[in-house]
Amino acid sequence: MDATIFHNPACGTSRNTLALIRHAGIEPTVIEYLRDPPLRGQLSAMIAAAGIGVRDALRRKGTPYDALGLDDPALTDDQLLDAMLAHPVLINRPFVVTDSGTRLCRPSEVVLEILPPLTQPFTKEDGEVVGATG
């Protein structure tokens, strides 16, 4: 299975998601999106494929979201995408794309929806065990 993760190594959710993918026996393509942001069409396609709206793909915490006035309901999806591309930290993470689908993996175990079933349980950084139970 092919997999790509739009990853931020400083984010625990992103680290757990990457580790879950590897635990499933898949070595994904890792794109550190803060250094190498997706193109507009790619970002728009990922959001649509994940079945969420552009606003749902916005990260608020630790970003210029408030300073940019992105809570204004009059802003269009195109305007929000422009902001995300100008400030990649606004892109919520991690997005994962596999042969089985695309997800915004918050929480990290959402990635299990688009991976083969785990044969062994996985322990997240905080000690929570997810995946196979036996």
Solvent accessible surface area in square Angstrom, and as a share of the most:
residue,aa,sasa,rsa
1,M,93,0.42
2,D,110,0.57
3,A,7,0.06
4,T,32,0.18
5,I,0,0.00
6,F,5,0.02
7,H,10,0.05
8,N,12,0.06
9,P,63,0.40
10,A,87,0.68
11,C,11,0.06
12,G,26,0.25
13,T,30,0.18
14,S,0,0.00
15,R,92,0.34
16,N,13,0.07
17,T,0,0.00
18,L,18,0.09
19,A,38,0.30
20,L,0,0.00
21,I,0,0.00
22,R,111,0.40
23,H,74,0.33
24,A,27,0.21
25,G,69,0.66
26,I,16,0.08
27,E,124,0.56
28,P,9,0.06
29,T,80,0.46
30,V,52,0.30
31,I,36,0.18
32,E,51,0.23
33,Y,1,0.00
34,L,79,0.39
35,R,190,0.70
36,D,88,0.45
37,P,52,0.33
38,P,7,0.05
39,L,140,0.70
40,R,87,0.32
41,G,51,0.49
42,Q,80,0.36
43,L,0,0.00
44,S,46,0.29
45,A,60,0.47
46,M,11,0.05
47,I,5,0.02
48,A,73,0.56
49,A,63,0.49
50,A,18,0.14
51,G,67,0.65
52,I,51,0.26
53,G,36,0.35
54,V,14,0.08
55,R,68,0.25
56,D,86,0.44
57,A,0,0.00
58,L,2,0.01
59,R,35,0.13
60,R,123,0.45
61,K,160,0.68
62,G,78,0.75
63,T,26,0.15
64,P,39,0.24
65,Y,10,0.04
66,D,116,0.60
67,A,96,0.74
68,L,77,0.38
69,G,30,0.29
70,L,8,0.04
71,D,92,0.48
72,D,61,0.32
73,P,122,0.77
74,A,82,0.63
75,L,43,0.22
76,T,72,0.42
77,D,79,0.41
78,D,87,0.45
79,Q,86,0.38
80,L,1,0.00
81,L,9,0.04
82,D,74,0.38
83,A,14,0.11
84,M,0,0.00
85,L,48,0.24
86,A,72,0.56
87,H,68,0.30
88,P,26,0.16
89,V,47,0.27
90,L,0,0.00
91,I,3,0.02
92,N,20,0.10
93,R,22,0.08
94,P,0,0.00
95,F,1,0.00
96,V,0,0.00
97,V,51,0.29
98,T,13,0.07
99,D,104,0.54
100,S,67,0.43
101,G,24,0.23
102,T,8,0.05
103,R,68,0.25
104,L,27,0.14
105,C,0,0.00
106,R,89,0.33
107,P,76,0.48
108,S,2,0.01
109,E,45,0.20
110,V,31,0.18
111,V,0,0.00
112,L,52,0.26
113,E,111,0.50
114,I,1,0.01
115,L,15,0.07
116,P,55,0.35
117,P,124,0.78
118,L,20,0.10
119,T,114,0.66
120,Q,111,0.49
121,P,58,0.36
122,F,23,0.10
123,T,80,0.47
124,K,21,0.09
125,E,104,0.47
126,D,113,0.58
127,G,45,0.44
128,E,78,0.35
129,V,91,0.52
130,V,16,0.09
131,G,31,0.30
132,A,23,0.18
133,T,142,0.82
134,G,104,1.00
